[in-house]
Amino acid sequence: MSTTSESIPSGRPSFNEASQPASPLPMFEHHLRVLNDSYLSFFLERKRIEEVYVESLLKLHRKSKAIDTFLDDRIELNTARRAWSEVRDNLEREAQTRQAFLSTLTIDVVNSLISLKETQERTRKRIKDDLKESGNAYSDYSESTLPRLKRSYLRRCQEVEDCKAAAAAAPPPMSVNPADQGIVPSPNIRPVPNLPSRPNVTSPHPLRPLDRRPSGSGPTSRPRSPPSGSTFSEFAHQGKHLKNQLMTFLDKSGTVKETLGRSENTALRGVRAKREADEADREYRKGVHWLETLRLHRAKILEGAYKSLELFVHDYSTAVKDALIKYSDNMTATSATQTQLASHARSIVDRVSPEVDVNAVTQIIPRALATATPQPTLYYNYYVGECRDLIFGVSLVDYATARNLPEHEIPRIVRICIQEIDQRGLESEGIYRVSGRHAVVHELRQKIERNESAFKFNPTTDDVYAVASFLKMYLRELPEPLFKFALQDRIDYTEDRADHQTNSFTLLRSKIRRLPGVHRATLRVVVEHLARVVALSEKNKMDARNLAIVFSAVIFGEDEIPKGGDLLSVQSWRDTLMEDLIENVGMIFEELPPPSASPPLPDAPVGEQPSVYPYGSTHTRVASLPPLLPSRPNEDFTPKLPPRPNYSIHPSSRANPVSPSRSTIEPPPTPSWPPSLHEENITDIPTEVIQVFDDTSSSDSPRDSSQSPRSGRSVHPKSPSEPSPSS
């Protein structure tokens, strides 16, 4: 049998139901977490979103209704506003539908899931407490109490065995012989009955004095010889000797008592150990029985916990199913209600009639315009009175915008002037070169501005030269030139004239395409008219070069004389741009598409600023000539030109291009003007002097058509053979 030092097998490890795979608590917690974090979290967030949505709908409806009430006060609603009112009210109906959905979602879904969660939380807590209590009781009893009872039982059994072994190993009791103690029984002394026999003691005993209690461990005193000669002395001596023996015997009898007592104690301990072992056995048996009772109790609790888990899963699935069914049904009902609201709104919207609304507004517009539109402010001329149409000094774009002209339409003054000259002035000698009388031209200007639509030329009083001067005056006074082309650029063009003729005047066509529609249409009509004049140059003596001299400043605008230049250097410059326009009008304008179908214009050539046409300017003179830019190869519409020869005079082949001089550019040949016109080519006479001369002179004195109506110098090139003002 094992001893007390033997290791006692320990009970089961400490119970932790949360970590045991067989415990129902992890499954309980998992399902509760799914219920809370998945379903409840989703529906609570859905509820919050729905609440915000309903509140936003109601807020929007209140705001829109307040604004519409303010806007529609005291006015008759049109069909669009009536339909809008119904659509706006549908917003409130939608909010009410959403409120019903929100109420159903809260009661049937959210509250149901929350109730299930709270109930199962209490069940889980109760099961957890029961499992913990039963597990702790079983664990404590199996790990502490039962091992203690078992150890006590084994210890008591071991004590019983030890007592038995001690009793078996103890020697038997020994009898005491008086002779061994040196005691000689006297014949006169009778032995004392019932005296226990003394054990044999072989160890020496020390001597004790007579006046003290003899010790059983001391040596026996040697008997003295009684004195002889007296019986009484012998008897006394014998009595003393017996007394000493008796005392020695009594001392030895105490040792025997101790030995007998020890034997008696060993037997008592054995009996007591047996009784205690039996009691420990009964306690140990009761402990094992109670531990089994705790185990069965724990098993019952576990079975109840798993049964509760089954009920929870059933209730959980049933509740979730019912919640999802009600949620889906409510979504279907809400969608059906919204569909009905949308169908109702659509039926109202279909009643909107733009024609009815337009008719209602159309009836008000004339009266409103008559009331709100101020009377036009007419120009009042001191000599002729009010003028209804201001034509001179107004840009072509503003003119076309004010009169809503189509893109390909030209101003009426240009059209009637060209028609008049085509009818009776193409064969007139010096047409556009000979100036009309200033008074007649001025009167024509006043008449057309007084009433443009009713203006007509009088063939009797309005000669063709006055009509031609009238047309030139209108074109010259445009705030923006008809075809703005800087003088330096025209000179550069002339230097590369051969290249431009080779590539079919691509540069000119690209620039014309970028003009506004009214500029492009007017330029084409004017140039085609000049081409018809050139066709009859045998009779009118006006070829392309002569017309170019007259119309360069009119069409392209007047430039200031470059800094450091003078009239002599200007006359030496060559400008053939206008001449090329007149001579190649068919080639330049034939490929231009109709203005209405014009494709997007390409970007301006590299380094060139796009043309800008500001509205409302009042003059056409350029403040200063722009700085000379290095010429660039033509890269607009045609492929790259072949390389120029080394002897080319193109500005790009020169390191530092400079203004043309007499040594590089030959002056144009003298145009074949009639002899009678040479002495009238005066270009530097101020306008005021001309007006005074016209007012005081009764004769028709022709003037140079290229001079500006404002004071200043004309910078269009002239033939060297023409007389200068100094001559």
C-alpha positions in Angstrom: 0.0 0.0 0.0 1.3 3.5 -0.8 2.5 5.7 1.9 1.6 9.3 2.7 4.6 10.5 0.7 3.0 9.1 -2.4 1.8 11.6 -5.0 -2.0 11.8 -5.0 -3.4 12.1 -8.6 -4.9 15.5 -9.1 -8.5 16.1 -10.1 -9.7 17.7 -13.4 -8.2 21.0 -14.5 -9.9 24.3 -13.6 -13.2 24.8 -15.4 -13.5 27.6 -17.9 -16.6 27.2 -19.9 -15.8 30.0 -22.4 -12.8 28.2 -23.6 -14.3 24.7 -23.7 -15.4 23.7 -27.2 -18.2 21.6 -25.7 -19.7 24.6 -23.9 -22.8 26.2 -25.4 -21.7 29.7 -24.3 -19.5 30.4 -27.4 -22.4 29.4 -29.7 -24.8 31.6 -27.6 -22.4 34.5 -27.9 -21.8 34.0 -31.6 -25.6 34.0 -32.4 -26.1 37.0 -30.1 -23.2 38.8 -31.9 -24.7 38.1 -35.3 -28.1 39.2 -34.1 -26.7 42.5 -32.7 -23.9 43.4 -35.0 -25.5 42.2 -38.3 -29.3 42.4 -38.1 -29.9 44.9 -35.4 -27.1 47.2 -36.6 -28.4 47.1 -40.1 -32.0 47.8 -39.2 -31.1 50.5 -36.7 -29.0 52.3 -39.3 -31.8 51.8 -41.8 -34.2 53.4 -39.3 -31.9 56.3 -38.7 -31.5 56.9 -42.5 -35.2 56.7 -42.9 -35.8 59.2 -40.1 -33.3 61.7 -41.7 -34.9 61.1 -45.1 -38.4 61.8 -43.8 -37.3 64.9 -42.0 -35.4 66.1 -45.1 -38.5 65.5 -47.2 -40.8 67.4 -44.8 -38.2 70.3 -44.5 -37.9 70.5 -48.3 -41.7 70.5 -48.7 -42.1 73.3 -46.2 -39.4 75.4 -47.7 -40.7 74.9 -51.3 -44.3 75.6 -50.3 -43.3 78.9 -48.6 -41.3 80.0 -51.6 -44.1 79.1 -54.0 -46.7 80.9 -51.9 -44.6 84.0 -52.0 -43.9 83.8 -55.8 -47.4 82.8 -56.9 -49.2 85.4 -54.8 -51.6 87.5 -56.8 -50.7 86.0 -60.2 -52.6 83.5 -62.3 -50.9 80.1 -62.3 -50.0 78.6 -65.7 -50.2 74.9 -66.5 -46.6 74.3 -65.5 -47.1 76.0 -62.1 -50.2 74.0 -61.4 -48.4 70.7 -62.3 -45.5 71.8 -60.2 -47.8 72.4 -57.2 -49.1 68.8 -57.5 -45.6 67.4 -57.7 -44.5 69.5 -54.7 -47.5 68.2 -52.7 -46.5 64.6 -53.7 -43.4 65.2 -51.6 -45.4 65.5 -48.5 -47.4 62.4 -49.4 -44.1 60.5 -50.0 -43.0 61.6 -46.5 -46.2 60.3 -45.0 -45.6 57.0 -46.8 -42.1 56.8 -45.5 -43.3 57.6 -42.0 -45.7 54.6 -42.2 -42.8 52.5 -43.4 -40.6 53.8 -40.6 -43.3 53.0 -38.0 -43.7 49.4 -39.3 -39.9 49.0 -39.4 -39.6 50.1 -35.8 -42.4 48.0 -34.3 -42.3 44.9 -36.4 -38.6 44.6 -37.0 -36.4 46.6 -34.7 -38.4 46.1 -31.5 -38.9 42.4 -32.2 -35.2 41.8 -32.6 -34.4 43.9 -29.6 -36.8 41.9 -27.4 -35.3 38.7 -28.6 -31.9 39.9 -27.9 -32.7 41.0 -24.4 -34.5 37.8 -23.6 -31.6 35.7 -24.9 -29.1 37.9 -23.1 -30.8 37.1 -19.8 -30.9 33.4 -20.7 -27.2 33.4 -21.6 -26.4 35.2 -18.4 -28.4 32.7 -16.3 -26.8 29.7 -18.1 -23.4 31.3 -17.7 -23.9 31.8 -14.0 -25.2 28.2 -13.5 -22.4 26.7 -15.5 -19.9 28.8 -13.6 -21.4 27.9 -10.2 -21.6 24.1 -11.0 -18.3 24.1 -12.6 -16.6 25.9 -9.7 -18.3 23.6 -7.2 -17.3 20.5 -9.1 -13.8 21.8 -9.7 -13.2 22.9 -6.1 -14.5 19.6 -4.6 -12.6 17.5 -7.1 -9.4 19.4 -6.8 -9.4 20.3 -3.0 -11.9 18.4 -0.8 -11.8 14.9 -2.3 -8.0 14.7 -2.5 -7.9 15.9 1.2 -10.4 13.1 2.2 -8.5 10.6 0.2 -5.2 11.6 1.8 -6.7 11.4 5.3 -8.1 8.0 4.6 -4.8 6.7 3.3 -2.9 8.2 6.2 -5.3 6.5 8.8 -4.9 3.2 7.1 -1.1 3.6 7.2 -1.2 4.4 10.9 -3.2 1.2 11.5 -0.6 -0.8 9.7 2.2 0.9 11.6 0.5 0.0 14.9 0.2 -3.6 13.9 3.8 -3.7 12.9 4.9 -2.1 16.2 2.8 -4.6 18.3 4.3 -7.5 16.4 7.8 -6.3 16.9 7.5 -5.7 20.8 9.3 -8.5 23.2 7.2 -10.5 25.8 7.2 -9.4 29.5 9.9 -10.9 31.9 9.5 -12.2 35.6 11.7 -10.8 38.5 13.7 -13.4 40.6 14.7 -12.2 44.0 17.8 -14.3 44.0 19.0 -12.4 41.0 18.6 -9.3 43.0 20.7 -10.7 45.9 17.7 -11.1 48.2 17.8 -14.3 50.4 14.4 -15.1 51.7 14.4 -15.6 55.4 12.7 -18.6 56.7 10.8 -16.6 59.2 9.4 -14.3 56.6 6.4 -15.6 54.6 6.3 -14.5 51.0 3.8 -11.7 50.1 1.1 -13.1 47.9 -0.2 -11.3 44.7 3.0 -9.6 44.1 3.8 -9.4 40.5 7.0 -10.9 39.3 9.7 -8.4 38.5 11.4 -8.5 35.3 15.0 -9.7 35.1 17.2 -6.7 35.3 20.8 -7.4 34.5 22.1 -3.8 34.5 24.1 -2.7 37.5 22.3 -0.4 39.9 24.1 2.3 41.9 24.2 2.4 45.6 21.7 4.5 47.5 22.0 5.7 51.0 19.6 4.3 53.6 18.0 7.6 54.4 16.8 8.0 50.8 14.3 6.2 48.6 16.1 3.3 47.0 16.4 3.5 43.3 15.8 0.4 41.3 18.7 1.2 39.0 21.4 1.3 41.8 23.6 -1.7 43.0 22.3 -3.7 45.9 24.0 -3.1 49.2 26.1 -5.9 50.5 24.5 -7.5 53.7 26.2 -6.9 56.8 26.7 -9.6 59.3 24.6 -9.2 62.4 26.5 -8.8 65.5 27.0 -11.9 67.2 25.9 -12.5 70.6 22.5 -11.0 70.5 19.3 -12.3 68.9 17.6 -8.9 68.9 20.5 -7.4 67.1 20.3 -10.1 64.5 16.6 -9.6 64.2 17.1 -5.9 63.7 19.8 -6.4 61.3 17.7 -8.9 59.4 14.8 -6.5 59.4 16.9 -3.7 58.0 18.2 -6.0 55.4 14.6 -7.0 54.4 13.7 -3.4 54.4 16.4 -2.6 51.9 15.4 -5.6 49.8 11.8 -4.4 49.9 12.7 -1.0 48.8 14.8 -2.3 46.0 11.9 -4.5 45.0 9.5 -1.7 45.0 11.9 0.3 42.9 12.1 -2.5 40.4 8.4 -2.9 40.3 8.0 0.7 39.0 10.1 -0.1 36.0 7.9 -3.1 35.3 4.8 -0.8 35.5 6.3 1.4 32.9 7.0 -1.5 30.6 3.5 -2.8 31.1 2.1 0.7 30.5 3.9 1.0 27.1 2.4 -2.2 26.0 -1.0 -1.1 27.0 -0.5 2.3 25.1 0.5 0.5 21.9 -2.7 -1.6 22.0 -4.8 1.5 22.6 -3.2 3.4 19.8 -3.9 0.5 17.4 -7.6 0.4 18.4 -7.9 4.2 18.1 -6.1 4.2 14.7 -8.5 1.5 13.5 -11.5 3.5 14.5 -10.1 6.7 12.9 -9.4 4.8 9.7 -13.0 3.5 9.5 -14.2 7.1 10.0 -11.9 8.4 7.2 -13.1 5.6 4.9 -16.7 6.6 5.5 -15.9 10.3 4.8 -14.0 9.4 1.7 -16.9 7.3 0.4 -19.3 10.2 1.1 -16.9 12.6 -0.8 -16.8 10.3 -3.9 -20.6 10.0 -3.8 -20.9 13.8 -3.5 -18.5 14.4 -6.3 -20.5 12.1 -8.5 -23.6 14.1 -7.5 -21.9 17.4 -8.5 -20.9 15.8 -11.8 -24.4 14.7 -12.6 -25.7 18.2 -11.6 -23.2 19.8 -14.0 -24.2 17.4 -16.8 -27.9 18.3 -16.2 -27.1 22.0 -16.4 -25.1 21.5 -19.6 -28.0 19.6 -21.1 -30.4 22.4 -20.1 -28.0 24.9 -21.6 -27.9 23.1 -24.9 -31.6 22.8 -24.8 -31.9 26.6 -24.3 -29.4 27.0 -27.2 -31.7 25.0 -29.4 -34.7 27.1 -28.4 -32.7 30.3 -28.9 -31.6 29.2 -32.4 -35.2 28.4 -33.2 -36.6 31.6 -31.8 -33.7 33.5 -33.4 -34.4 32.1 -36.9 -38.1 32.5 -36.5 -37.8 36.2 -35.4 -35.3 37.0 -38.2 -37.6 35.4 -40.8 -40.6 37.2 -39.6 -38.7 40.5 -39.5 -37.4 40.1 -43.0 -40.8 39.1 -44.3 -42.4 42.2 -42.8 -39.5 44.4 -44.0 -39.9 43.1 -47.6 -43.7 43.4 -47.5 -43.4 47.0 -46.2 -40.9 47.8 -48.9 -43.2 46.4 -51.5 -46.2 48.4 -50.1 -44.1 51.6 -49.9 -42.8 51.1 -53.5 -46.4 50.5 -54.7 -47.5 53.7 -53.0 -44.7 55.7 -54.4 -45.5 54.2 -57.9 -49.0 55.4 -57.5 -47.8 58.9 -56.5 -45.5 59.0 -59.4 -48.2 57.9 -61.8 -50.5 60.6 -60.4 -47.8 63.2 -60.8 -47.1 62.0 -64.3 -50.8 62.4 -65.3 -50.7 66.0 -63.9 -47.4 66.7 -65.7 -48.9 65.5 -69.0 -51.4 68.4 -68.7 -48.6 71.0 -69.0 -49.1 72.8 -72.3 -46.3 75.1 -73.5 -48.6 76.5 -76.1 -51.1 77.6 -73.5 -48.4 79.2 -71.3 -46.8 80.9 -74.3 -50.2 82.3 -75.4 -50.8 83.7 -71.9 -47.4 85.4 -71.9 -47.8 86.6 -75.5 -50.9 88.5 -74.6 -49.0 90.4 -72.0 -45.8 91.0 -73.9 -47.0 93.9 -76.2 -48.5 95.8 -73.4 -45.5 95.2 -71.2 -43.0 96.2 -73.9 -45.0 99.3 -74.6 -44.9 100.2 -70.9 -41.3 99.2 -70.1 -39.4 100.1 -73.2 -38.2 103.7 -73.3 -38.5 105.6 -76.5 -35.5 105.5 -78.7 -33.1 108.5 -78.5 -32.5 109.8 -82.0 -29.5 111.6 -83.3 -30.4 115.3 -83.9 -28.6 116.9 -86.7 -28.4 120.7 -86.6 -29.1 121.0 -90.3 -31.5 118.2 -91.1 -33.1 117.4 -87.7 -33.5 113.9 -86.2 -31.8 110.9 -87.9 -33.4 107.5 -87.3 -30.4 105.4 -88.5 -26.8 106.0 -87.6 -24.7 104.2 -90.2 -21.4 106.0 -90.5 -18.8 105.2 -87.8 -20.7 102.1 -86.7 -18.8 98.8 -87.0 -20.2 96.1 -89.4 -20.7 93.7 -86.5 -22.7 96.1 -84.5 -24.7 97.0 -87.6 -25.5 93.4 -88.4 -26.4 92.7 -84.8 -28.7 95.6 -84.4 -30.6 94.7 -87.6 -30.4 90.9 -87.1 -28.8 90.4 -90.5 -27.9 86.9 -91.6 -24.3 86.0 -91.7 -24.0 86.3 -95.5 -26.0 89.6 -95.7 -24.2 92.9 -96.3 -25.2 96.4 -95.3 -27.8 98.1 -97.4 -25.7 101.1 -98.2 -23.0 98.9 -99.8 -25.5 97.0 -101.8 -27.3 100.0 -103.3 -24.0 101.9 -104.0 -22.6 98.9 -105.9 -25.9 98.4 -107.8 -26.0 102.1 -108.7 -22.4 102.0 -110.0 -22.9 98.7 -111.8 -25.9 100.2 -113.6 -24.5 103.5 -114.8 -20.9 103.9 -113.7 -18.8 101.0 -114.8 -17.8 102.8 -118.0 -17.2 106.2 -116.4 -13.7 107.3 -116.8 -11.7 107.5 -113.5 -14.5 105.9 -111.5 -13.3 105.7 -107.8 -10.4 107.9 -108.8 -12.3 111.0 -109.4 -14.0 112.3 -106.3 -17.5 113.5 -106.2 -18.5 116.9 -104.9 -18.2 117.0 -101.1 -21.5 118.8 -100.6 -23.3 116.1 -102.6 -21.6 113.3 -100.7 -22.4 115.0 -97.4 -26.0 115.4 -98.3 -26.3 111.8 -99.3 -24.9 110.8 -95.8 -27.5 112.9 -94.1 -30.4 111.5 -96.2 -29.5 107.8 -95.6 -29.0 108.4 -91.9 -32.4 110.2 -91.7 -34.2 107.0 -93.0 -32.1 104.2 -94.4 -35.0 102.0 -95.5 -36.5 104.8 -97.6 -33.3 106.1 -99.1 -32.8 106.0 -102.9 -30.3 107.6 -105.2 -31.6 110.3 -107.6 -29.9 109.7 -111.0 -30.5 113.4 -111.9 -28.6 114.9 -109.0 -26.5 112.1 -107.7 -23.7 111.4 -110.2 -21.7 108.2 -110.1 -18.6 109.9 -108.8 -20.5 111.1 -105.7 -21.9 107.6 -105.3 -18.4 106.1 -105.5 -17.1 108.7 -103.0 -20.1 107.9 -100.8 -19.2 104.2 -100.7 -15.5 104.9 -100.0 -16.4 107.3 -97.2 -18.6 104.6 -95.5 -15.8 102.0 -95.8 -13.1 104.4 -94.6 -15.1 105.5 -91.5 -15.6 101.9 -90.3 -14.2 101.6 -86.7 -12.6 98.3 -87.8 -11.3 98.0 -91.4 -13.1 95.7 -93.7 -10.0 93.4 -94.0 -7.4 94.5 -91.4 -4.0 93.9 -92.8 -1.0 95.8 -91.4 1.2 97.7 -93.9 4.4 95.8 -92.9 2.6 92.5 -93.4 1.4 93.6 -96.9 5.0 94.5 -97.8 6.2 91.1 -96.6 3.4 89.5 -98.6 4.6 91.4 -101.7 8.1 90.1 -101.3 6.8 86.5 -101.3 4.2 87.2 -104.0 5.5 84.5 -106.2 5.3 81.9 -103.5 1.7 82.9 -102.6 0.7 82.7 -106.3 2.2 79.2 -106.4 0.3 77.9 -103.4 -3.0 79.5 -104.6 -3.0 82.3 -102.0 -3.5 80.1 -99.1 -2.4 82.8 -96.6 -5.1 85.2 -97.9 -7.8 82.6 -97.9 -7.0 81.6 -94.4 -7.1 85.1 -93.2 -10.4 85.8 -94.9 -11.9 82.7 -93.4 -11.2 84.0 -89.9 -13.1 87.3 -90.6 -16.5 87.8 -89.1 -19.4 86.8 -91.4 -20.5 90.3 -92.3 -16.9 91.4 -93.0 -16.3 88.4 -95.2 -19.5 88.8 -97.2 -18.9 92.6 -97.7 -15.3 92.1 -98.7 -16.3 89.5 -101.3 -19.1 91.8 -102.8 -16.7 94.8 -102.9 -13.8 92.9 -104.5 -16.1 91.2 -107.1 -17.5 94.7 -107.9 -13.9 96.0 -108.4 -13.2 93.1 -110.6 -16.1 94.1 -112.8 -14.7 97.6 -112.9 -11.3 96.2 -114.0 -13.0 94.2 -116.7 -14.0 97.5 -118.4 -10.7 99.2 -117.7 -10.4 100.0 -121.5 -13.2 102.5 -121.1 -13.0 103.6 -117.5 -9.1 103.7 -117.4 -9.1 102.0 -114.0 -7.1 98.8 -114.0 -6.3 96.6 -111.0 -3.2 98.6 -110.0 -5.1 101.9 -110.0 -8.0 100.5 -108.0 -5.5 99.0 -105.5 -3.9 102.4 -105.0 -7.4 103.9 -104.2 -8.8 101.0 -102.1 -5.7 99.8 -100.1 -6.2 102.3 -97.3 -10.0 101.9 -97.5 -10.1 98.1 -97.3 -7.0 97.4 -95.1 -7.1 100.5 -92.9 -4.7 103.4 -92.6 -1.4 102.9 -90.8 0.8 105.5 -89.2 4.1 106.2 -90.9 6.7 104.1 -89.2 9.1 105.8 -86.9 12.0 107.3 -88.9 10.1 107.0 -92.2 8.9 109.8 -94.5 6.7 110.1 -97.6 9.5 109.4 -100.0 10.3 106.1 -98.3 6.6 105.2 -98.2 6.2 105.8 -101.9 9.1 103.4 -102.6 7.4 100.5 -100.8 5.5 98.0 -102.9 2.1 96.7 -101.9 0.4 94.3 -104.3 -2.1 92.7 -101.9 -5.2 94.6 -103.1 -4.1 94.1 -106.7 -3.9 90.3 -106.1 -7.4 90.3 -104.5 -8.9 92.0 -107.5 -7.2 90.0 -110.1 -7.7 86.6 -108.4 -11.1 87.1 -106.8 -12.4 83.9 -108.3 -9.5 81.7 -107.0 -9.5 83.4 -103.5 -13.3 83.3 -102.9 -14.5 80.3 -104.9 -13.5 77.6 -102.3 -15.0 79.4 -99.4 -18.1 77.4 -98.2 -21.3 79.2 -97.4 -21.2 81.1 -94.2 -23.9 79.0 -92.6 -22.0 75.7 -93.2 -18.5 77.0 -92.5 -16.4 74.5 -90.6 -14.4 75.5 -87.5 -11.7 77.9 -88.3 -8.1 76.8 -87.9 -5.8 78.4 -85.4 -3.9 81.5 -86.5 -0.4 80.9 -87.9 2.4 80.5 -85.5 3.5 83.8 -84.0 0.5 85.8 -85.3 -2.0 87.3 -83.0 -5.6 86.5 -83.9 -7.7 89.4 -85.2 -9.8 91.1 -82.6 -12.9 93.1 -83.5 -14.0 95.3 -80.6 -17.4 96.8 -80.7 -18.2 100.5 -80.5 -14.9 102.0 -81.6 -15.1 105.4 -83.2 -12.1 105.6 -85.5 -10.0 103.5 -87.8 -6.6 105.1 -87.5 -3.9 102.9 -85.9 -2.1 104.6 -83.1 1.3 103.2 -84.0 2.7 100.7 -86.4 3.5 97.4 -84.7 7.1 96.3 -84.5 8.4 94.3 -87.4 8.1 90.5 -86.8 10.4 88.0 -88.5 8.6 86.5 -91.4 7.7 82.9 -91.2 7.0 80.2 -93.8 3.5 79.6 -94.8 2.1 76.7 -92.7 -1.7 77.3 -93.0 -3.3 74.9 -95.4 -0.8 73.6 -97.8 2.2 71.3 -97.4 5.6 72.8 -96.8 7.1 74.7 -99.7 10.3 73.5 -101.3 13.5 75.1 -100.0 14.3 78.5 -101.5 17.5 79.0 -103.5 20.4 80.8 -101.9 19.6 83.9 -103.9 16.1 84.2 -102.5 15.2 87.6 -101.1 12.6 86.2 -98.6 13.0 87.9 -95.2 13.6 84.6 -93.5 16.8 84.1 -95.4 18.2 87.3 -94.0 19.7 87.4 -90.5 18.3 90.8 -89.6 15.3 91.8 -91.7 15.0 95.5 -92.2 12.4 97.7 -93.8 12.5 97.6 -97.6 14.5 100.3 -99.3 14.9 101.6 -102.8 17.9 99.4 -103.2 15.9 96.2 -102.6 12.4 96.9 -103.9 11.8 98.4 -107.3 9.1 101.1 -107.3 5.9 100.2 -109.1 5.6 101.6 -112.6 3.6 104.7 -113.1 -0.1 103.9 -113.6 -1.7 105.1 -116.8 -3.9 107.9 -115.3 -5.5 110.4 -117.6 -3.4 113.5 -118.0 -6.2 115.6 -116.5 -6.0 113.7 -113.2 -2.3 114.1 -112.4 -2.6 117.6 -111.2 -5.5 116.7 -108.8 -3.6 114.1 -106.8 -3.3 116.1 -103.7 -3.2 113.9 -100.6 -2.2 116.1 -97.7 -4.9 118.7 -97.7 -6.7 118.8 -94.4 -10.4 118.0 -94.4 -11.3 121.4 -93.1 -9.7 123.1 -96.1 -11.5 120.7 -98.4 -14.8 121.6 -96.8 -14.2 125.3 -97.1 -13.2 124.8 -100.7 -16.3 122.8 -101.4 -18.5 125.4 -99.8 -17.0 128.3 -101.6 -16.4 126.7 -105.0 -19.3 126.3 -107.5 -17.3 124.1 -109.8 -17.0 120.3 -109.5 -13.3 119.8 -108.5 -12.3 116.2 -108.3 -10.1 115.1 -105.3 -8.0 112.1 -104.5 -10.3 109.4 -103.2 -7.6 107.9 -101.0 -7.4 110.9 -98.5 -8.8 110.5 -95.1 -11.8 112.5 -93.9 -9.8 113.2 -90.8 -6.7 115.3 -90.6 -3.6 113.3 -91.2 -1.5 111.6 -93.9 -2.5 108.8 -96.1 0.2 106.1 -96.2 -0.9 104.0 -99.2 1.9 103.6 -101.7 1.9 105.9 -104.7 3.6 105.9 -108.0 6.8 107.9 -108.2 5.6 109.6 -111.3 2.6 111.2 -109.4 3.2 114.7 -108.3 3.8 115.2 -104.6 2.2 117.9 -102.5 5.5 119.8 -102.5 5.4 120.0 -106.3 
